Amino acid sequence: MSDSTSPPSDEASQNAALQKAVIVGMQPGQDRHVVDEAVRYARLLGVPLVVAHVDVTRFVTYEDPDGYVHSAPIDINFDAGAAEFEAVQAAAAAILDGTGITWTARQLVGDPALAIKQLAGKLDAQLIVVGTRKRGIGESIREFFTGSVAARLAHRQHRPILVVPLGESVPDTQKEIWPEAE
């Protein structure tokens, strides 16, 4: 596993080693099933796996010609994104260590769909794996403002996307997918 805080020259060499990878979007507390599916496809394709976490509390200020991204925080809670990334790295390590899969974790910043799209372009990724969003009013509000990451990825780039369902499926008899009472 490699670290996301590598100098720009190290990132370029890491990107070269990760060409054609499978990228999986991961958040703290995410259902393990999403990463398991990404591992399955990385094995089938014989490629490395990149676990991508997007820190939505930061935004890209500019990008150097060598691809190094400079970012700034949206608010003063600087440590929130770092803590989330550490949680993602620990969860990924618990799942992936011992699988024989070559993997790394990357911390991205900004809009999740655009950040993952950009990473996929740098790595010429073969597949992007994301989970569906959790049910509940908070997630409904977030998606109202930001949109579905999977849908936005599907419309903004050419790579295949695997959308892995999270949690229990909604019964066919339930009229609303995300009821307000949750």
Disulfide bonds with the S-S distance in Angstrom:
none
